[in-house]
């Protein structure tokens, strides 16, 4: 098998990472632009000693879930920003449920059932309020192709918030090769941060009556409904009592901290721990007048070692997950409940094994489709301390 070969295959199940699995002459092939059960012509794009990668370039037998991608760039050789535009939106969610189930079965040796809940806009378009672009040699905004260094110019992105005006940015004299971060605030104001420039405005956000000012380079949930949806889910899972000491790990600019602080009341305490200096600056500004919130800058596992106990812990780590050291540091504080927000089911499944081996039981697992048209998956898991 060589790069460029075209072969006919029957598509198997969905895999973590936005690919489907097929086999040819005993070799596993990870396919983009395919759907389980289809018969397709696959063009091989990469070959390793263990597997190959390819694109479905011709559909011989289509799955009933196949639709025409709404964006002309959602195809082989096009933009790599979306993985699933060729799949009907409710079918995308079922496939994501299957991915979560498979990861927990394989990694955690645990059988879970979870429904991926759709979040408005239910079309899967017009939801993204944060986007990162690279400036191509023509000084225009571009996105990389899938598993490629090719820059694909993007004049309009269909999954972006409709108020995001890329044309106005393309009229600027953008520096070739620079990263450009574009954000739309809840009020619809567009912010543009160009790599190498320190001229940018803070983004003003409001979530469930809590107000935030956020630097364009600080992390903020990209789905327009995610801040509110996740906050409500977390509060329901934590079951906070007045006077609790709650930890918000990887707390960023304080999105969840604000809601936690309201629930613990003036007799409680919230400790936000964050490593990124820019996010810490934002958090300190957001809670400058809040006496019950303390902000700790540093690595989570090292910072936790300075505390003796916790009533509740919330964590929202990066895609790599918390890991064994952070889990060990958390359980030493003996919280009654740990709520884990995850954007990667593989690392969540791995950390579930650590937590359950340490005396905590996974008693609720929810998932929200906060990255429609892409392979990314958001989960909220609740772990209860064994009595």
LINCORVEN-V781470 format. One record per residue. RES is the residue in one letter. SS is DSSP state (helix for helix, strand for strand, loop for the rest). PSI is psi in degrees with one decimal (* if undefined). NEAR is the number of other C-alpha atoms within 12 Angstrom. Layout:
BEGIN
RES&SS&PSI&NEAR  RES&SS&PSI&NEAR
END
This chain:
BEGIN
X&loop&133.0&26  X&loop&156.9&17  X&loop&132.5&17  X&loop&-17.2&18  X&loop&146.6&21  X&strand&124.8&21  X&strand&153.2&30  X&strand&127.7&27  X&strand&158.2&37  X&strand&131.1&30  X&strand&131.8&37  X&strand&-144.2&24  X&strand&172.7&26  X&strand&146.9&37  X&strand&155.3&33  X&loop&129.7&32  X&loop&2.3&28  X&loop&10.3&38  X&strand&159.8&35  X&strand&159.5&40  X&strand&131.4&34  X&strand&166.0&38  X&strand&144.8&27  X&strand&120.5&26  X&loop&40.6&13  X&loop&-5.3&12  X&strand&136.4&19  X&strand&136.3&29  X&strand&126.0&39  X&strand&118.6&39  X&strand&132.9&46  X&strand&158.0&46  X&loop&23.0&47  X&loop&169.5&47  X&loop&140.6&43  X&loop&136.0&35  X&loop&-11.3&23  X&loop&158.8&30  X&strand&124.1&27  X&strand&161.5&32  X&strand&121.6&29  X&strand&135.2&39  X&strand&124.4&32  X&strand&128.9&32  X&strand&-16.3&29  X&strand&139.3&24  X&strand&128.1&20  X&loop&179.3&17  X&loop&-20.7&12  X&loop&-27.4&14  X&strand&176.1&23  X&strand&161.5&32  X&strand&153.6&36  X&strand&174.4&43  X&strand&139.9&42  X&strand&110.8&40  X&strand&-13.3&26  X&strand&132.1&23  X&strand&111.3&26  X&strand&-47.0&20  X&strand&109.5&21  X&loop&145.9&24  X&loop&151.0&23  X&loop&-19.2&15  X&loop&-5.1&25  X&strand&134.7&25  X&loop&167.0&23  X&loop&123.4&19  X&loop&131.9&26  X&loop&-23.3&24  X&loop&134.1&26  X&loop&-13.9&21  X&loop&-5.2&31  X&loop&73.2&33  X&loop&165.7&28  X&loop&131.4&31  X&loop&-4.9&27  X&loop&-153.6&29  X&loop&143.6&32  X&loop&10.9&35  X&loop&-29.2&39  X&loop&143.8&40  X&loop&-27.0&40  X&loop&20.9&43  X&loop&-18.9&39  X&loop&2.8&35  X&strand&133.3&36  X&loop&142.0&25  X&helix&-41.6&34  X&helix&-31.0&27  X&helix&-33.1&30  X&helix&-43.5&42  X&helix&-36.6&36  X&helix&-38.8&30  X&helix&-38.0&37  X&helix&-37.7&47  X&helix&-41.4&35  X&helix&-36.4&31  X&helix&-44.4&38  X&helix&-47.5&45  X&helix&-43.9&33  X&helix&-40.6&26  X&helix&-41.8&32  X&helix&-36.5&30  X&helix&-44.1&21  X&helix&-44.5&21  X&helix&-46.4&24  X&loop&-4.3&26  X&loop&44.3&17  X&loop&135.4&20  X&loop&119.4&18  X&loop&151.8&28  X&loop&126.6&22  X&loop&136.8&29  X&loop&128.7&28  X&strand&117.5&32  X&strand&128.5&30  X&strand&142.7&32  X&loop&136.1&29  X&loop&143.6&23  X&loop&127.2&23  X&loop&-7.1&25  X&loop&-17.4&23  X&loop&4.8&35  X&loop&156.8&31  X&loop&24.3&30  X&loop&-20.3&36  X&strand&122.4&37  X&loop&-8.3&42  X&strand&131.2&38  X&strand&142.5&38  X&strand&128.1&31  X&strand&164.7&39  X&strand&140.9&33  X&strand&124.2&31  X&loop&175.7&26  X&loop&-19.7&18  X&loop&9.6&20  X&loop&34.1&25  X&loop&156.1&31  X&strand&137.6&40  X&strand&157.0&39  X&strand&152.0&36  X&strand&145.5&27  X&loop&163.3&25  X&loop&126.6&31  X&loop&47.1&23  X&loop&156.5&17  X&loop&5.0&17  X&loop&130.4&19  X&strand&123.4&29  X&strand&115.2&33  X&strand&137.8&28  X&loop&106.1&36  X&loop&-27.9&24  X&loop&132.4&29  X&loop&123.6&38  X&loop&-22.5&32  X&loop&-8.7&38  X&strand&152.0&34  X&loop&133.5&32  X&loop&-19.3&23  X&loop&-5.9&28  X&loop&116.6&31  X&loop&90.8&27  X&helix&-28.5&32  X&helix&-40.3&17  X&helix&-33.9&19  X&helix&-37.4&29  X&helix&-16.6&27  X&loop&-12.3&15  X&loop&158.7&18  X&loop&76.0&17  X&loop&140.2&28  X&loop&129.1&23  X&loop&132.4&23  X&loop&-9.4&23  X&loop&151.2&24  X&strand&138.9&27  X&strand&122.4&35  X&strand&122.5&34  X&strand&132.3&40  X&strand&145.8&46  X&strand&123.2&37  X&loop&170.3&36  X&loop&-28.1&34  X&loop&-4.6&18  X&loop&3.7&19  X&loop&133.2&21  X&strand&134.2&29  X&strand&138.0&34  X&strand&123.9&37  X&strand&117.8&31  X&strand&130.4&30  X&loop&131.8&23  X&loop&-11.1&16  X&loop&138.7&17  X&loop&11.0&13  X&loop&98.6&13  X&loop&155.5&21  X&loop&148.9&22  X&loop&146.6&27  X&strand&125.3&32  X&strand&125.4&26  X&strand&153.7&31  X&strand&124.5&23  X&strand&116.5&29  X&loop&47.6&22  X&loop&-1.2&14  X&strand&137.1&23  X&strand&145.0&27  X&strand&148.9&34  X&strand&131.2&33  X&strand&132.2&35  X&loop&145.7&35  X&loop&-26.0&38  X&loop&-7.0&36  X&loop&149.9&32  X&loop&136.6&34  X&loop&140.7&38  X&loop&132.0&37  X&loop&-27.5&35  X&strand&135.4&38  X&loop&-32.3&39  X&loop&-7.6&31  X&helix&-45.4&35  X&helix&-45.5&35  X&helix&-44.7&29  X&helix&-45.5&31  X&helix&-39.1&39  X&helix&-45.9&31  X&helix&-40.2&22  X&helix&-43.0&30  X&helix&-44.8&40  X&helix&-39.4&32  X&helix&-37.1&22  X&helix&-37.8&30  X&helix&-33.9&38  X&loop&61.5&25  X&loop&141.3&32  X&loop&148.5&24  X&loop&133.2&20  X&loop&-5.8&21  X&loop&151.0&30  X&strand&112.0&38  X&strand&136.5&49  X&strand&134.1&48  X&strand&97.9&45  X&strand&141.5&46  X&loop&44.4&43  X&loop&-9.4&45  X&loop&-134.0&43  X&loop&-4.1&43  X&loop&22.4&50  X&helix&-53.1&44  X&helix&-31.1&48  X&helix&-39.9&46  X&helix&-44.6&43  X&helix&-38.0&36  X&helix&-41.6&42  X&helix&-35.9&35  X&helix&-40.7&28  X&helix&-35.2&29  X&helix&-15.0&29  X&loop&-176.1&23  X&loop&-11.5&19  X&loop&-6.4&18  X&loop&-168.2&27  X&strand&141.1&34  X&strand&128.7&41  X&strand&115.0&45  X&strand&127.7&42  X&strand&128.0&42  X&strand&138.6&39  X&loop&-34.5&27  X&loop&122.0&25  X&helix&-38.2&24  X&helix&-43.0&21  X&helix&-37.7&33  X&helix&-41.1&33  X&helix&-44.2&26  X&helix&-44.6&33  X&helix&-42.6&41  X&helix&-34.0&32  X&helix&-41.6&23  X&helix&-27.6&32  X&loop&24.8&29  X&loop&-30.6&19  X&loop&13.1&12  X&loop&110.0&23  X&loop&-17.5&20  X&loop&-1.4&28  X&strand&125.9&36  X&strand&141.8&31  X&strand&125.4&38  X&strand&123.4&34  X&strand&122.2&29  X&loop&177.8&23  X&loop&142.7&24  X&helix&-51.0&39  X&helix&-37.3&30  X&helix&-40.5&21  X&helix&-38.6&26  X&helix&-28.1&33  X&loop&-14.4&22  X&loop&-4.1&19  X&loop&156.0&24  X&loop&-33.1&16  X&loop&163.2&22  X&loop&144.0&31  X&loop&-42.8&35  X&strand&148.6&41  X&strand&131.5&51  X&strand&135.3&49  X&strand&142.1&44  X&loop&73.2&43  X&loop&170.2&35  X&loop&179.9&25  X&loop&-28.6&21  X&loop&-10.9&18  X&loop&-175.2&29  X&loop&-49.6&36  X&loop&168.1&26  X&helix&-40.3&24  X&helix&-41.9&21  X&helix&-42.5&28  X&helix&-43.9&39  X&helix&-42.5&25  X&helix&-36.1&30  X&helix&-47.9&46  X&helix&-21.8&35  X&loop&-23.7&25  X&loop&-7.3&27  X&loop&49.7&31  X&loop&149.9&34  X&loop&-27.4&32  X&strand&141.2&41  X&strand&126.4&45  X&strand&126.2&47  X&strand&115.0&49  X&strand&125.4&45  X&strand&138.7&38  X&loop&14.5&36  X&loop&111.6&34  X&helix&-24.0&44  X&helix&-48.7&34  X&helix&-31.1&33  X&helix&-43.3&43  X&helix&-42.3&38  X&helix&-47.2&28  X&helix&-25.5&40  X&helix&-39.4&42  X&helix&-39.7&29  X&helix&-45.1&29  X&helix&-43.3&39  X&helix&-29.8&28  X&helix&-14.1&20  X&loop&11.6&23  X&loop&17.5&25  X&strand&142.6&30  X&strand&132.3&26  X&strand&111.2&34  X&strand&-8.1&23  X&strand&136.1&28  X&strand&120.9&35  X&strand&156.4&35  X&strand&142.7&41  X&strand&137.7&37  X&strand&76.9&44  X&loop&2.8&43  X&loop&54.2&47  X&loop&151.5&46  X&loop&-5.9&42  X&loop&169.8&36  X&loop&-4.1&37  X&loop&147.6&37  X&loop&134.1&42  X&strand&128.7&46  X&strand&151.7&43  X&strand&119.3&45  X&strand&136.8&42  X&strand&130.9&37  X&strand&129.3&39  X&strand&136.0&30  X&strand&130.4&27  X&loop&139.3&19  X&loop&*&10
END
